[in-house]
Amino acid sequence: MKLLHSGKVRDVYEDRGDIILVASDRLSVYDVILPTPVPDKGAVLTALSLWWFERVASLVPNHVLSATDVPEEFAGRAVRCRRLEMLPVECVARGYLTGGGLTEYRATGSVSGVPLPPGLQDGSRLPEPIFTPSSKAPMGQHDEAITFAQVEDLVGAETAARLRDLTLEVYRLGAEITEKNGILLADTKLEFGRDAAGEIVLGDEVLTPDSSRFWPADDWEPGRPQHSFDKQYAREWAVSTGWDKTEPGPEVPPEVVAAVRARYIEVYERITSREWR
C-alpha cells in the first residue's frame, strides 16, 4: 500500500487501484489534532458510517466497495473505497442553530447568506433545514463559512444545486431516523466527489459524532448549550483550559478521554440499536 494523505482523523492509502480509508483514534477540535487519542474512536466512526451509508444509498451513491477487504492491521476501522475526485466544498446542513452558525446569526441575522427569523437562541429549531457550506481549509487552518453563490463560483450552478439538495435530503433522512431513537440531529457535514463517470458520490464519513451534532431529545432546551453525544464535549473542555485554538493542542486528561469515548459509543448504540462489541 502507498500512503497518499494523512488528515486530521483519516489516513488515505492506495491499494490495487482502490482507496483504503482508515479512521484513526485521533481527536481533532477546531481543525487542530489533540495529542491524546480516544480508544475505539476510529472503529466507532467506521461502523456508524457503514450503517448510514446503507440507509442513504437510495438518495445518493457512495464510495464504499468493501468493509472487509482491507489490510488486516486496519480491520474494523478501514473501508475499501472507489477513487473520487473530491469537490472543494464542505457541505453542511443545519436544522438547529448553534456553534459557528449561532455566532454568525447574532452578528448578521443570517447563516452563510441565508436570512433567519429574529429572536432565535442557542439550540433553536430552524423553520426548515438550511444549507450552510464552508470552504475546505488546508491542514492546520480553519474552514470558513461561504455562501451558496460562492459554491456556484467553485463548482458551477448545476453542481452547487445538486450538492445543496443532496445534503438536505441526507440530513432530513438522518434527522428522521435519529429522532425515532430519541436523538436530535442538530447539524451535519458531508463531503462529495465525482467518480470516473462524473457522477456525484457521497464520500468520507456520514452522520458520525465527528461530523455531526447529536443531542438527546428529552434534554433539549433552547437558550442554553445542549448536552451532546459528539465531540462538542471535547471542544468545550479544550476551550475551558484557555487554549487559543492554535497548534499545539492541549493534552487531554483520562477522564475527558473516557467521557468522549462513552459519548461516541452511546450514540452508536442508540442510533443503530446494536450493542458496541
Disulfide bonds with the S-S distance in Angstrom:
none
